[in-house]
């Protein structure tokens, strides 16, 4: 496994996303068994960075993640847990309340990383960060970040954050390079900010990409692994794919160790 090293942090290039764990916008108890199996499989395979949010299954994803960690017995200190506050909860008191609620659902005393999930037009970013900074000072959150922030908002977040902003989580994949076009990736790389790629593998595009197919055949791996390796090869970029399938989970994790040549990276663009 390759890591991104920032300060004393070693963050895996490949983490595990939890969108659809326990449901989607609402809890789906009928999916609990399948969700827990997926989480246990990920933990047993060696995933240590888990990304969740209060919005995922209305908090149920956090509950299931916390339960799986307890049942698995992985020491908390060996894990890096990210959660997010929703855009309708960005007022000062709401941020504090929502963080406490996430910690309660996870059954944890701190989060390694807490993100603003999406910006909102009505938010007062200075007030939101006043609450986030307080959470860091109180030890309930160790690092702060944002998600889905454009370059202008990202620069504002950096200014309001009392500690180094750790990440901007955005959609980034071979077919989706919005963060390249809008300057976000370059800014992150120049300022020691991680860019966390969500939806890093868009399967419809993966299957039709002949360059991916050719490179995958040359390495004896899947096209999905090449797509993840393309991200992992880039400085200050990590990815959080998700799969319920244990074989795909293992393949995703091992993609971080796949080394693409300069020519292959160039062919993928």
C-alpha positions as CSV (number, residue, x, y, z in Angstrom):
1,X,0.0,0.0,0.0
2,X,1.3,3.4,-0.9
3,X,0.6,6.4,1.4
4,X,0.3,10.1,1.2
5,X,2.5,11.6,4.0
6,X,1.5,15.0,5.4
7,X,3.2,16.0,8.6
8,X,3.0,12.9,10.8
9,X,0.1,11.5,8.9
10,X,0.4,8.5,6.7
11,X,-2.9,8.2,4.8
12,X,-3.5,5.2,2.5
13,X,-3.8,6.0,-1.2
14,X,-6.9,3.8,-1.3
15,X,-9.6,4.1,1.4
16,X,-13.2,2.7,1.6
17,X,-16.3,4.8,1.0
18,X,-19.6,4.0,2.7
19,X,-22.2,5.6,0.4
20,X,-25.0,3.0,0.1
21,X,-23.9,1.2,3.3
22,X,-27.2,0.8,5.3
23,X,-29.3,2.5,2.6
24,X,-29.1,5.7,0.6
25,X,-30.9,8.9,1.7
26,X,-32.8,6.8,4.2
27,X,-32.0,3.8,6.3
28,X,-32.7,0.4,4.8
29,X,-32.6,-2.2,7.6
30,X,-33.1,-4.9,5.0
31,X,-29.6,-4.2,3.7
32,X,-27.9,-4.3,7.1
33,X,-26.6,-7.8,6.8
34,X,-25.1,-7.2,3.4
35,X,-23.6,-3.8,4.6
36,X,-22.0,-5.4,7.7
37,X,-20.5,-8.2,5.6
38,X,-19.0,-5.6,3.3
39,X,-17.5,-3.6,6.2
40,X,-16.1,-6.7,7.9
41,X,-14.6,-7.8,4.6
42,X,-12.9,-4.4,4.1
43,X,-11.5,-4.4,7.7
44,X,-10.2,-8.0,7.3
45,X,-8.6,-7.1,4.0
46,X,-6.7,-4.3,5.7
47,X,-8.5,-1.1,4.8
48,X,-7.8,1.5,7.5
49,X,-9.3,4.7,6.0
50,X,-13.1,4.7,6.1
51,X,-15.2,7.6,4.8
52,X,-18.7,8.2,5.9
53,X,-21.2,11.0,6.5
54,X,-24.2,11.9,8.6
55,X,-26.2,12.1,5.3
56,X,-25.5,8.5,4.3
57,X,-28.6,6.5,5.2
58,X,-29.5,9.4,7.6
59,X,-26.7,8.4,9.9
60,X,-27.2,4.6,9.7
61,X,-24.0,4.2,7.7
62,X,-22.1,5.6,10.7
63,X,-23.9,3.3,13.1
64,X,-23.0,0.2,11.0
65,X,-19.4,1.3,10.5
66,X,-19.0,1.8,14.3
67,X,-20.6,-1.6,14.9
68,X,-18.4,-3.4,12.4
69,X,-15.3,-1.9,13.9
70,X,-16.3,-3.0,17.4
71,X,-17.2,-6.5,16.2
72,X,-13.9,-6.8,14.2
73,X,-11.8,-5.6,17.2
74,X,-9.5,-3.4,15.1
75,X,-7.9,-0.9,17.5
76,X,-9.2,2.6,17.0
77,X,-5.7,4.0,16.8
78,X,-5.0,2.0,13.7
79,X,-8.0,3.5,11.8
80,X,-8.5,6.8,10.1
81,X,-12.2,7.7,10.2
82,X,-13.7,10.6,8.2
83,X,-17.3,11.9,8.5
84,X,-19.1,14.9,7.2
85,X,-21.6,17.6,8.3
86,X,-24.5,18.2,5.8
87,X,-25.0,21.6,4.1
88,X,-28.2,22.3,6.0
89,X,-26.3,22.0,9.3
90,X,-23.5,24.6,8.8
91,X,-24.6,27.1,11.4
92,X,-22.3,27.3,14.5
93,X,-24.5,25.3,17.0
94,X,-25.6,22.9,14.4
95,X,-22.0,21.9,13.5
96,X,-21.3,21.2,17.2
97,X,-24.5,19.2,17.6
98,X,-24.0,17.2,14.4
99,X,-20.4,16.2,15.3
100,X,-21.6,15.0,18.7
101,X,-24.3,13.0,17.0
102,X,-21.9,11.4,14.5
103,X,-19.5,10.5,17.3
104,X,-22.4,8.9,19.2
105,X,-23.5,6.8,16.2
106,X,-19.9,5.7,15.6
107,X,-19.4,5.1,19.3
108,X,-16.1,7.0,19.1
109,X,-14.6,9.9,21.1
110,X,-13.0,11.6,18.1
111,X,-13.0,11.8,14.3
112,X,-9.7,11.8,12.4
113,X,-11.2,14.1,9.8
114,X,-14.4,16.1,9.6
115,X,-15.6,17.7,6.4
116,X,-18.2,20.1,5.2
117,X,-20.0,17.8,2.9
118,X,-21.3,20.4,0.4
119,X,-21.2,24.2,0.5
120,X,-24.5,26.0,0.8
121,X,-25.5,29.4,-0.6
122,X,-26.7,30.5,2.8
123,X,-23.7,29.4,4.8
124,X,-21.5,31.8,6.7
125,X,-18.2,30.0,6.2
126,X,-16.4,32.0,9.0
127,X,-19.1,30.8,11.5
128,X,-18.9,27.3,10.3
129,X,-15.2,27.2,10.7
130,X,-15.5,28.9,14.1
131,X,-17.4,25.8,15.2
132,X,-15.0,23.4,13.3
133,X,-12.0,25.0,14.9
134,X,-13.5,24.6,18.3
135,X,-14.0,20.9,17.7
136,X,-10.3,20.6,16.9
137,X,-9.3,22.5,20.0
138,X,-11.6,20.2,22.1
139,X,-10.1,17.1,20.7
140,X,-13.3,15.8,19.1
141,X,-11.8,16.2,15.6
142,X,-8.2,15.9,14.7
143,X,-8.2,17.4,11.2
144,X,-10.6,19.5,9.1
145,X,-11.5,19.5,5.4
146,X,-14.1,20.3,2.9
147,X,-15.9,18.5,0.0
148,X,-17.2,19.7,-3.3
149,X,-15.6,23.2,-2.9
150,X,-14.6,25.1,-5.9
151,X,-11.3,27.0,-6.0
152,X,-12.7,30.3,-4.6
153,X,-14.4,28.5,-1.6
154,X,-11.4,26.3,-1.0
155,X,-9.1,29.3,-0.6
156,X,-11.6,30.8,1.8
157,X,-11.7,27.6,3.8
158,X,-7.9,27.6,4.0
159,X,-8.0,31.1,5.4
160,X,-10.6,30.4,8.1
161,X,-9.1,27.0,9.2
162,X,-6.9,27.5,12.2
163,X,-5.0,24.3,11.4
164,X,-3.8,23.2,8.0
165,X,-6.8,22.2,5.9
166,X,-6.3,18.5,5.1
167,X,-8.4,17.8,2.1
168,X,-11.0,18.8,-0.5
169,X,-13.1,15.7,-1.5
170,X,-14.4,15.9,-5.0
171,X,-15.4,13.7,-7.9
172,X,-12.3,12.8,-9.8
173,X,-11.8,9.9,-12.3
174,X,-10.5,9.3,-15.8
175,X,-13.7,10.5,-17.4
176,X,-14.4,13.3,-14.8
177,X,-11.6,15.9,-14.6
178,X,-13.5,18.9,-13.5
179,X,-11.0,19.4,-10.6
180,X,-8.2,19.6,-13.1
181,X,-10.0,22.1,-15.4
182,X,-11.1,24.4,-12.5
183,X,-7.7,24.6,-10.9
184,X,-8.6,22.7,-7.7
185,X,-6.1,19.8,-8.2
186,X,-3.2,22.1,-8.9
187,X,-4.0,24.3,-5.9
188,X,-4.2,21.3,-3.6
189,X,-0.9,19.9,-4.9
190,X,0.9,23.2,-4.5
191,X,-0.4,23.8,-1.0
192,X,-0.1,20.3,0.6
193,X,-3.8,19.6,0.6
194,X,-5.0,16.2,-0.2
195,X,-7.5,15.8,-3.1
196,X,-9.8,12.9,-2.1
197,X,-11.4,11.4,-5.2
198,X,-14.9,10.0,-4.8
199,X,-16.6,8.0,-7.5
200,X,-13.1,7.2,-8.8
201,X,-14.3,4.3,-11.0
202,X,-17.2,5.0,-13.3
203,X,-17.8,1.6,-14.7
204,X,-19.8,2.6,-17.8
205,X,-16.8,4.6,-19.0
206,X,-14.3,2.1,-17.8
207,X,-15.7,-0.8,-19.9
208,X,-15.6,1.3,-23.1
209,X,-12.1,2.7,-22.6
210,X,-9.8,0.8,-25.0
211,X,-6.6,2.4,-23.6
212,X,-7.5,1.1,-20.1
213,X,-8.2,-2.3,-21.5
214,X,-4.8,-2.4,-23.2
215,X,-2.9,-1.3,-20.1
216,X,-4.8,-3.7,-17.9
217,X,-4.0,-6.6,-20.2
218,X,-0.3,-5.6,-20.1
219,X,-0.2,-5.7,-16.3
220,X,-2.6,-8.7,-15.9
221,X,-5.0,-6.6,-13.8
222,X,-8.6,-5.2,-14.2
223,X,-9.5,-1.9,-15.9
224,X,-10.8,-0.7,-12.6
225,X,-7.5,-1.3,-11.0
226,X,-5.7,0.7,-13.7
227,X,-8.2,3.6,-13.2
228,X,-7.5,3.6,-9.5
229,X,-3.7,3.3,-10.0
230,X,-3.9,6.3,-12.3
231,X,-5.2,8.3,-9.4
232,X,-2.8,6.8,-6.8
233,X,0.2,7.7,-9.0
234,X,-0.7,11.4,-8.7
235,X,0.9,13.4,-5.9
236,X,-1.5,14.5,-3.1
237,X,-4.4,12.4,-4.5
238,X,-6.1,9.6,-2.6
239,X,-9.3,7.7,-3.6
240,X,-12.2,6.2,-1.7
241,X,-13.9,3.5,-3.9
242,X,-16.7,1.4,-2.5
243,X,-17.7,-2.2,-3.2
244,X,-19.9,-4.8,-1.5
245,X,-17.9,-7.5,-3.3
246,X,-14.9,-8.8,-1.3
247,X,-12.9,-9.7,-4.5
248,X,-13.4,-6.2,-5.9
249,X,-12.5,-4.7,-2.5
250,X,-9.2,-6.6,-2.6
251,X,-8.6,-5.5,-6.1
252,X,-9.2,-1.9,-5.3
253,X,-6.9,-2.0,-2.3
254,X,-4.1,-3.7,-4.3
255,X,-4.5,-1.1,-7.1
256,X,-2.4,1.3,-4.9
257,X,0.6,-0.9,-5.4
258,X,0.3,-1.0,-9.2
259,X,3.0,1.2,-10.8
260,X,2.1,2.7,-14.2
261,X,4.9,3.9,-16.5
262,X,5.2,7.5,-17.6
263,X,4.0,6.4,-21.1
264,X,1.0,4.7,-19.6
265,X,0.1,7.7,-17.5
266,X,0.4,9.9,-20.6
267,X,-1.8,7.6,-22.7
268,X,-4.5,7.9,-20.0
269,X,-4.1,11.6,-20.1
